[in-house]
Amino acid sequence: MTSRLFFAAPGALDGSVVGDIVAVSGDEARHAVVVSRLQAGETVQVADGSGRVAEGEIVTAVRDQLTIRVGSLRESDQPTTRFVLMQALAKGGRDEQAIEAAVELGVDAVIPWQADRSIVQWRGDKAVKAHRKWESLALAASKQSRRSTVPVVEQLLTSRTAVTRLQEADAVVILHEDAEQSIAEFDAPAGEVVVVVGPEGGITPDELTAFEGVGGCAIRLGPTVLRASNAGPTALAVLLARTRW
């Protein structure tokens, strides 16, 4: 079993070499010491979000700080294709389940989308809290899956503002049950690929037309219709298997 991973401050591993002492503080340290009950002498991994990971033995483990002596360092490879999940807000926590699974699989960024048929609404203080929760989910899933980076949670988009964002992508995959093209026929290009997942009621005809108007391609996953929590991660698993795994 691989050792547990925790995140230090950005840039914490800049210039680090074997033998250096690296510190993890704040909530991450409290989780390691209080929740996970890690102690001096145990081995952990530390990342700083740059793709660099240090592994070594814990030197000190107190409530607000964890220090390790670096025993080894590694750099994560930079993929040629960057995957982004644009996930419609969905009830019952299904959107959050999708984000958690997508991060564990390897998605590079996620976009919360207030689709026309989304029952869940992010407004005012609720929007701020919900966005923070998605960021917390992304961090926790990154640690769980031993990722060296934490995917960015972009700002909430409406169907109108999503059109502008999708124009920036190199390819846009719109998951749609009535699409003629199968995901087996889609070849992910180098660059950024955005996977669009609608809410429980599906993507509206107007949304589909608008997204196809900026280069989006409607794709079906298979003969069955998946929940909002499963569609995005399933599509990502297929695409990642072809490009990274």
Protein Blocks (a to p, Z undefined) as FASTA:
>chain_A
ZZddddddehklgoiaehiacddehjllmmmmmmnopaehiacdddehnopacddddfbd
cfkbccdddfbdcdddddfbdcdddddddehhlmmmmmmmmmmnopabdcddddfklmbd
cehjllmmmmmmmmmmmmmmmmmnopabdcdddddddfklmmmmmmmpmbdcdddfkbmb
dfklpccdehjdddddddfkopafklmmmmmmnopacddfblbdcdfklmmmmmmmmmmm
mmmZZ
